[in-house]
Amino acid sequence: MFPIKKAAVINDLSGFGKCSLTAAIPVLSALGVQCCPLATAVLTGQTGYQHYACTDLTAMLPLYTERWQQNHAEFDSIYSGYMTGIEQLLKFEDFLMHFRTDHTFFLVDPVMGDDGRVYGMYTPELLDGMKQLSRKADLITPNLTEACLLADAQMERISQYSDSESLLSFAGDLAYKLRELSGHSQDVIITGIKCRDAAAPFIYNLALTENGTHTCRSHFFNRSFSGTGDLFASVMCGCRTRGMDTVSAMELAGSFLYHSIADTMNENIDRNDGVNFEKFLLELIEGVNRL
């Protein structure tokens, strides 16, 4: 048996949509890691739904920091996701200063946009803050849109590539730039690279580590679902916290998502409701237990 490790997870809590903390908590638990949630906002449902309400919890972040310090909290990893704006990001920086040690694995999922568009909470100030935060991480997991934002590349370039080789080359260049900007041996994974080659449409994840560039691919379903990025980052956090290397964790996360999305497609579930990942948590348990 192994001692249970702890991960502080900074993300929103949505009642419906299977994303953010409702994705992270079961995934980390299956991987043998205690998820200690720090909620950035509480939503009745994720923002893809036509009707939702949101309560911003920025004012509560200092209380997390203060009370967890008083309770002598320690974490093996810290994983940050959705933040409502620059004020919240700056308060999280204070949390990070108090709880990150030389032995704490730090993952940043820089939630700002997707499919060539930015989300509603995006501002230039948030981007500047996310750039600084991302450079401190041991691993970052931006999608292709977010990688462009962090690397100051034009998002319009994504649609200019009609073949997978060119698009993957572009993603690889972005990963190298982001790793260089970090100033240390950061691992970079660019997720959800959609290659729509007529003969063989695939979706790729591309990892850059000290051992070079690695890709893994799965069938491209041509539909997006709520929470898939959160699920991927949660698997990466749990696996790395347990000692798995980045590339092996990426392959496990890719397989887990492929099976979850395929099952969801078969049931014709609405994209806002998320994917049937619960059926495949055993796959994660078996994968991490092979360590």
N, C-alpha and C positions, 0 to 999 in steps of 0.2 A: 504494500500500500504506500501511497505517497501523501505528504501533507497537503491539505487544500490551500491553494494559493488564492490571493485576492486581487481583483481588478476594480479600480474606480472607473466607472463609465459615465461620461458626461454627455447627455443626449436628452432629447425630449421624450415625453411619455404620451403616446396617442392611443385612445381607447379602441379605435378600429384602424386597420391598415397593415397590421403585422410589420411594423417598422421600428427603428430606433430602439428604445429600451425594451419593448415587447418582443423584439428580435434578439437583442443582446442577452437578456436574462436566461431564456431557455438554452440558447446556443452555448453560452459560457458554462452553464450548469452541466450540460451534457459533456463538455470537454473537461470537467473536473475543476472548474475555476469558480470561486464565489464572485458573483457580480454585485458590486456595491454601487447602486445607482445614485447619480447626482442629476436631478431633473432640471433641465434648462427651461422647459415650458410644459404645461399640461394641456393637451388638446382632446376634444371629444372624438376626433378622428383626424387622420392625416390630411394634409391640405389639398389633396387631389379630389376629395369629396366636394360636392357642390355646397353643402352646408356643414360648417364646423365652427366651433368656438375655441379660443386659445387664451390661456392665462400665462403671461410671461413671468418667469421666476427669477429674473436677474437679481432682484433685491435679496433673495434668499441665499445666493451663492456665498457671500461672506459668512453666513451662519453655518453652512456646511464646513467651511474651512475652520472656523473657530471651534465648533462643537467636536468635529472629528479630531482636531488637535488636542482638545481637552480629554478626549477618550483614548488618546495615544494610538490613533489609527495608523497603520502601515500598509503599503500596497506593493505587490509584486509587479503590477503593471497599471498604467493609466491609459485610457482610450477616450479620445474626444471626438464627437460627431457634431450634430446640429447645434448651432448657437444663433440666438435671435439678433445679434448685432455686435458692434464693436465694444459697447459698454460691457456686455456679458463676457466677451472674449478677454478683455482686460482684467476682469474679476477672476476669470479662470487662470490667467497668468499668475495671479497671487496664490491661488490654490496649488498650482504646479510648483511654485517656488518652495512651498512648505512641505509638499509630500513627495516630490520626485527626489530620489537619491541616485547615487552612481549605479545602483543595482536594480533600478526600476525601469522596466521596458515601457516605452512611450510610443503610442500609435496615434496618428492624426488622420482622421477621415475628413478632409476639408470641404464640407458640404456647402456648395455655393451655386451649383447649376448642373445641367445635363442636356444632352442632345443639342448643343450649340446655343443654349439659352440659360440665363441666370435666373435664380429663384427670387421671390418677392422681397426677401430680407436683405438681398445683396446691395452693398454700397461700396464705393471705392475705398472707404475707410476700413470696412470689414475685410476687403481683399488685402490691404496693406498689413492688417493685423494677422490675417491667416498666413500670409507669406512668412512673417516672423515666427509665428507659432510652428508652422510646418518645418522650418529649418532646424528646430530643436529636436524633432522626433527621431526615433530609431527606425520607424517605418511610416510611410505615408501611402494612402490608398486613394488618390484622386481618380475620378473618371477622366475621359479624354478632354471634356470641356473644362473641368477644374484644373487639369494639368496645363492647358493653354493659359488659363488665367494666372496661375502661379508662376509660369515661365514667361509671361508677357508676350505670348504668341497669339496671333490672330485666330479666333475661333472659326472664322470663315474658311480657314485652310482645311478643316476637317472634311468638308464637302467637296473639296477639289480633287481628292484622290479616289479614283474609280477602281483600283485594284488593291488587294490585300497587302502585297509586298510594299507598295508605296506608303500605305497608311500605317503599317507596322514600323516602317523605317522612320516616319514622322514621329510616331509615339516613342520609339527608342531614342530619338534625338531629344525629345522633351524630357524623358527620364534621366538622360545623362546631364542635361542642364540643371534639372532640379537637384540631382545628387551633388553636383558641383556647387550649387548655391548654398547647400546645407553646410558645406565646409567640413564635413566629417563622413564617415563610412556609413551613410544612411542607405537603407533599402527603400526602393521606390517600386510600387506596383501601380501601373495604369490599368484601370479596369474597364470592362464593357466596350472594347474596341470592336465596332460593328463593321465587319467586312462583307459587303453584299455582292461578292463575285457571283455572277449568274451560275457558273458551274458548281461552285462549292461555297455557299454562304455560311460563315462561321462568326462567332463572337469570341474574342481573344482577351486574355489578361496577359500583360507583359510585365515581368519583374526584372529589375536591375539590382544586382547585389555585387559584392566584391568578387564574386566568381563569374561575372559577366551577365549577359542578357538571356532570359529564358521566357518562353511563351507557352501557354496552354490554351487549348481551344475547345469549344463545344458547339453543338448545333445552334444556329441562329434562328430563333422562333419568330422574329419580326414583331414581337409584342413586348412591351415593358410592363413590369409589375412593381407595385409599391414594396419597398423594403429590401430589394435584392442587394443593393449596395451595403446596407446596414448588416445584412446577414453575412456577406462576404467579409467585411471588416471585423465582425464579431468572431468569425472562425479564425481569422488571422490573429486576432488578439489572444484568443484562447490557446491556439496551437503554439504561438510563440511564447506565451507565458509558461506553457508546459515544456518548453525546450525544443520544439520542432523547428527545423530550418525554414526559411521563408519560402523557398521553391516547393518543398513538400507540402507545406501548409496551403500554398496557393492551389496546388493540384487537388488537394482534398476539398477545399472550398469550392473549386470549380465543379467537381463531380457532385457535391452536395447540392449546389444550385441547379445544375442541369436536371437532376432527378426531381427536385422540387418544382421547377418550372414546367417540366414535361407533364408531371401529374396534374398540375394546375390547368395546363392547356387542355388536357383530356376531359377535365370537368367543366371547361368553359366558364371559369370564374372571372368576375370583373377585375380589371387591373388594379382598381383602388383597394380591393380587399386583400391584396398580397398573395403569397404563394403557400402551398401546402408543405411547408418545411418540416412540420411536426412529425410526419411519417418517416422522415429520413434522418432523425437525430441519432438513431442507432449507428448509422454510417459514420457519423463523427466520433461516437464513442469507440467504435472498432478501430477507426483510423488513428486516434490519439493513443489508444492502448497498445498499438504496435510499437510505440517508442521503447 
